[in-house]
Amino acid sequence: MILEMFNLKGKSGIVTGGGSGIGKAIAKGSVQAGAEIVIVGRDIKKLEQAAEEIRKFGGPVIAVRADVSKVA
């Protein structure tokens, strides 16, 4: 029922730390609500595993390795 109120169809989002923990849960919930998500983190292997898991909930997920703590 809560997902009916949380509709993200047609929206895109970037989730930092999406490979585990809270970030992964946010990415999963966003996909369940209809969003297209990019998950970002430092460990590409962990991100790719998380993306595979999240895709099972129906939405496109792209994993991108990046360290958002560094400006360059």
PyMOL CGO cylinders between C-alpha atoms (Angstrom):
from pymol import cmd
from pymol.cgo import CYLINDER

trace = [
    CYLINDER, 0.00, 0.00, 0.00, 2.81, 2.44, 0.78, 0.3, 1, 1, 1, 1, 1, 1,
    CYLINDER, 2.81, 2.44, 0.78, 4.27, 1.95, -2.70, 0.3, 1, 1, 1, 1, 1, 1,
    CYLINDER, 4.27, 1.95, -2.70, 0.99, 3.14, -4.22, 0.3, 1, 1, 1, 1, 1, 1,
    CYLINDER, 0.99, 3.14, -4.22, 1.58, 6.47, -2.48, 0.3, 1, 1, 1, 1, 1, 1,
    CYLINDER, 1.58, 6.47, -2.48, 5.28, 6.54, -3.43, 0.3, 1, 1, 1, 1, 1, 1,
    CYLINDER, 5.28, 6.54, -3.43, 5.15, 6.67, -7.24, 0.3, 1, 1, 1, 1, 1, 1,
    CYLINDER, 5.15, 6.67, -7.24, 8.43, 7.43, -9.03, 0.3, 1, 1, 1, 1, 1, 1,
    CYLINDER, 8.43, 7.43, -9.03, 7.48, 6.30, -12.55, 0.3, 1, 1, 1, 1, 1, 1,
    CYLINDER, 7.48, 6.30, -12.55, 9.27, 8.37, -15.15, 0.3, 1, 1, 1, 1, 1, 1,
    CYLINDER, 9.27, 8.37, -15.15, 11.85, 9.59, -12.61, 0.3, 1, 1, 1, 1, 1, 1,
    CYLINDER, 11.85, 9.59, -12.61, 15.58, 8.90, -12.44, 0.3, 1, 1, 1, 1, 1, 1,
    CYLINDER, 15.58, 8.90, -12.44, 17.88, 8.96, -9.45, 0.3, 1, 1, 1, 1, 1, 1,
    CYLINDER, 17.88, 8.96, -9.45, 21.45, 8.56, -8.30, 0.3, 1, 1, 1, 1, 1, 1,
    CYLINDER, 21.45, 8.56, -8.30, 22.13, 6.71, -5.05, 0.3, 1, 1, 1, 1, 1, 1,
    CYLINDER, 22.13, 6.71, -5.05, 25.61, 7.02, -3.57, 0.3, 1, 1, 1, 1, 1, 1,
    CYLINDER, 25.61, 7.02, -3.57, 26.65, 4.05, -1.47, 0.3, 1, 1, 1, 1, 1, 1,
    CYLINDER, 26.65, 4.05, -1.47, 24.15, 1.92, -3.39, 0.3, 1, 1, 1, 1, 1, 1,
    CYLINDER, 24.15, 1.92, -3.39, 26.21, -1.25, -3.09, 0.3, 1, 1, 1, 1, 1, 1,
    CYLINDER, 26.21, -1.25, -3.09, 25.12, -2.04, 0.46, 0.3, 1, 1, 1, 1, 1, 1,
    CYLINDER, 25.12, -2.04, 0.46, 23.21, -0.98, 3.54, 0.3, 1, 1, 1, 1, 1, 1,
    CYLINDER, 23.21, -0.98, 3.54, 20.93, 2.03, 3.49, 0.3, 1, 1, 1, 1, 1, 1,
    CYLINDER, 20.93, 2.03, 3.49, 21.96, 3.08, -0.03, 0.3, 1, 1, 1, 1, 1, 1,
    CYLINDER, 21.96, 3.08, -0.03, 21.07, -0.33, -1.44, 0.3, 1, 1, 1, 1, 1, 1,
    CYLINDER, 21.07, -0.33, -1.44, 17.72, -0.28, 0.39, 0.3, 1, 1, 1, 1, 1, 1,
    CYLINDER, 17.72, -0.28, 0.39, 16.94, 3.18, -0.99, 0.3, 1, 1, 1, 1, 1, 1,
    CYLINDER, 16.94, 3.18, -0.99, 17.84, 2.06, -4.52, 0.3, 1, 1, 1, 1, 1, 1,
    CYLINDER, 17.84, 2.06, -4.52, 15.67, -1.05, -4.17, 0.3, 1, 1, 1, 1, 1, 1,
    CYLINDER, 15.67, -1.05, -4.17, 12.69, 0.93, -2.87, 0.3, 1, 1, 1, 1, 1, 1,
    CYLINDER, 12.69, 0.93, -2.87, 13.08, 3.52, -5.61, 0.3, 1, 1, 1, 1, 1, 1,
    CYLINDER, 13.08, 3.52, -5.61, 13.08, 0.84, -8.30, 0.3, 1, 1, 1, 1, 1, 1,
    CYLINDER, 13.08, 0.84, -8.30, 10.02, -0.78, -6.73, 0.3, 1, 1, 1, 1, 1, 1,
    CYLINDER, 10.02, -0.78, -6.73, 8.32, 2.61, -6.96, 0.3, 1, 1, 1, 1, 1, 1,
    CYLINDER, 8.32, 2.61, -6.96, 9.12, 2.84, -10.69, 0.3, 1, 1, 1, 1, 1, 1,
    CYLINDER, 9.12, 2.84, -10.69, 12.33, 4.88, -10.87, 0.3, 1, 1, 1, 1, 1, 1,
    CYLINDER, 12.33, 4.88, -10.87, 15.39, 4.25, -13.02, 0.3, 1, 1, 1, 1, 1, 1,
    CYLINDER, 15.39, 4.25, -13.02, 18.42, 4.26, -10.74, 0.3, 1, 1, 1, 1, 1, 1,
    CYLINDER, 18.42, 4.26, -10.74, 22.19, 4.67, -10.94, 0.3, 1, 1, 1, 1, 1, 1,
    CYLINDER, 22.19, 4.67, -10.94, 24.04, 3.28, -7.94, 0.3, 1, 1, 1, 1, 1, 1,
    CYLINDER, 24.04, 3.28, -7.94, 27.46, 4.75, -7.23, 0.3, 1, 1, 1, 1, 1, 1,
    CYLINDER, 27.46, 4.75, -7.23, 30.29, 3.60, -4.98, 0.3, 1, 1, 1, 1, 1, 1,
    CYLINDER, 30.29, 3.60, -4.98, 33.95, 2.68, -4.82, 0.3, 1, 1, 1, 1, 1, 1,
    CYLINDER, 33.95, 2.68, -4.82, 33.63, -1.12, -5.10, 0.3, 1, 1, 1, 1, 1, 1,
    CYLINDER, 33.63, -1.12, -5.10, 32.38, -2.00, -8.59, 0.3, 1, 1, 1, 1, 1, 1,
    CYLINDER, 32.38, -2.00, -8.59, 32.08, -5.71, -7.78, 0.3, 1, 1, 1, 1, 1, 1,
    CYLINDER, 32.08, -5.71, -7.78, 29.77, -4.97, -4.84, 0.3, 1, 1, 1, 1, 1, 1,
    CYLINDER, 29.77, -4.97, -4.84, 27.81, -2.47, -6.98, 0.3, 1, 1, 1, 1, 1, 1,
    CYLINDER, 27.81, -2.47, -6.98, 27.31, -4.96, -9.80, 0.3, 1, 1, 1, 1, 1, 1,
    CYLINDER, 27.31, -4.96, -9.80, 26.08, -7.61, -7.34, 0.3, 1, 1, 1, 1, 1, 1,
    CYLINDER, 26.08, -7.61, -7.34, 23.67, -5.10, -5.79, 0.3, 1, 1, 1, 1, 1, 1,
    CYLINDER, 23.67, -5.10, -5.79, 22.46, -4.00, -9.23, 0.3, 1, 1, 1, 1, 1, 1,
    CYLINDER, 22.46, -4.00, -9.23, 21.66, -7.62, -10.17, 0.3, 1, 1, 1, 1, 1, 1,
    CYLINDER, 21.66, -7.62, -10.17, 19.69, -8.05, -6.96, 0.3, 1, 1, 1, 1, 1, 1,
    CYLINDER, 19.69, -8.05, -6.96, 17.83, -4.74, -7.38, 0.3, 1, 1, 1, 1, 1, 1,
    CYLINDER, 17.83, -4.74, -7.38, 16.92, -5.46, -11.03, 0.3, 1, 1, 1, 1, 1, 1,
    CYLINDER, 16.92, -5.46, -11.03, 14.80, -8.36, -9.81, 0.3, 1, 1, 1, 1, 1, 1,
    CYLINDER, 14.80, -8.36, -9.81, 12.39, -5.73, -8.49, 0.3, 1, 1, 1, 1, 1, 1,
    CYLINDER, 12.39, -5.73, -8.49, 11.62, -4.60, -12.02, 0.3, 1, 1, 1, 1, 1, 1,
    CYLINDER, 11.62, -4.60, -12.02, 13.59, -1.53, -12.93, 0.3, 1, 1, 1, 1, 1, 1,
    CYLINDER, 13.59, -1.53, -12.93, 16.73, -0.56, -14.75, 0.3, 1, 1, 1, 1, 1, 1,
    CYLINDER, 16.73, -0.56, -14.75, 19.78, -0.12, -12.54, 0.3, 1, 1, 1, 1, 1, 1,
    CYLINDER, 19.78, -0.12, -12.54, 23.24, 0.99, -13.65, 0.3, 1, 1, 1, 1, 1, 1,
    CYLINDER, 23.24, 0.99, -13.65, 26.32, 0.50, -11.45, 0.3, 1, 1, 1, 1, 1, 1,
    CYLINDER, 26.32, 0.50, -11.45, 29.04, 3.17, -11.66, 0.3, 1, 1, 1, 1, 1, 1,
    CYLINDER, 29.04, 3.17, -11.66, 32.35, 3.17, -9.81, 0.3, 1, 1, 1, 1, 1, 1,
    CYLINDER, 32.35, 3.17, -9.81, 33.13, 6.60, -8.38, 0.3, 1, 1, 1, 1, 1, 1,
    CYLINDER, 33.13, 6.60, -8.38, 34.51, 8.15, -5.23, 0.3, 1, 1, 1, 1, 1, 1,
    CYLINDER, 34.51, 8.15, -5.23, 32.27, 11.14, -4.50, 0.3, 1, 1, 1, 1, 1, 1,
    CYLINDER, 32.27, 11.14, -4.50, 34.55, 12.27, -1.67, 0.3, 1, 1, 1, 1, 1, 1,
    CYLINDER, 34.55, 12.27, -1.67, 37.13, 13.44, -4.26, 0.3, 1, 1, 1, 1, 1, 1,
    CYLINDER, 37.13, 13.44, -4.26, 36.49, 16.46, -6.46, 0.3, 1, 1, 1, 1, 1, 1,
    CYLINDER, 36.49, 16.46, -6.46, 38.54, 15.08, -9.40, 0.3, 1, 1, 1, 1, 1, 1,
]
cmd.load_cgo(trace, "trace")
